[in-house]
Amino acid sequence: MGLDSSPSKSLPTMRLLNPYPNIYAYYDGRTGTRYHSDSPNWLDDGAFKLGVATYSIINGTSALLYDAGITPEHATYMLNHVKSLGATKIMLVYSHVHNDHIAGASAIYPARDRIKSVEVIAHEKTYEDLADPLSVEEIAEEDPTFQIVLPTKTYNEEMTLQIGDEEVKLMNFDIHTPDATVAWLPKRRLLLAGDVLEDTVTYLSPENAKVEQLRTHITELRRLASLSGLEKVLPAHGCPKKIGGGGYDVKSFVDATIKYIEAMGEDVDEPEIWTLRLEEVVKSEVESGGLGYWDAYEAVHQENVDSVKKARKQTG
Ligand SMILES: [Zn+2]
């Protein structure tokens, strides 16, 4: 299957990638076209523009889906794909609570079929967020809206799963959102990172941009980089060629992200990075191959600058 050919007629821009034996990425977006509508909406502006990958790990008759796909159509494709490869025991893990990681779940775990044929696993905070009546109201008003599927099993710090004879460790990191779950595959020295690491740049939400939180972000990235033996990272938002080719080198990815956060929080009145385009900020990392520049991330960088500015004003 070539990089640019779609395996599905109903999903014309989806790419099925196979970065490692028995590990697949279902990648959509980053094409320059919109998917859902011309009006501003989370699916086009928060997900499709940036590009999103969801992953599967298949071993014998077991499969793990890491994230639920950005729409039920994507989720149906993923589910049929792992079934076509022999999977009958399927687990779904949410990397975190954001729409672009959970919106497809109703197709994987349909209401008529709640007989635990699929286990839905997430951090306990993900569960709490999704079960909150406020989230239910918010999601009902989203464009596009979708059906929430609550996790059937939660964990707190760590949880080990067996996918056939593949050991997968779920771990919680307070990066991007407090409920972030990464999937660590020690034998392969590989990490499925969700939104804990993003190429071209990490997202600093307005709630997450205070000085102490930037410090926590960096401490947590160092903890992640110290996982013994970790070499490669597959992020949810990254360059499809890099993902298809096996992912990102952990050291350069983490170093680039820490350098960015440090520059954003530099202890001067107006850090220089606030006035720069992202393209200039990441120039050397792109040249060395550590990151792949994608211009839709200029808007994310601008939002990050606004968030850090606002957080500083609030703390005085
Ligand atoms: Zn995301």
Residues whose N, C-alpha, C, O or C-beta is under 5 A from the ligand:
A	BS01	ZN	D100 D195
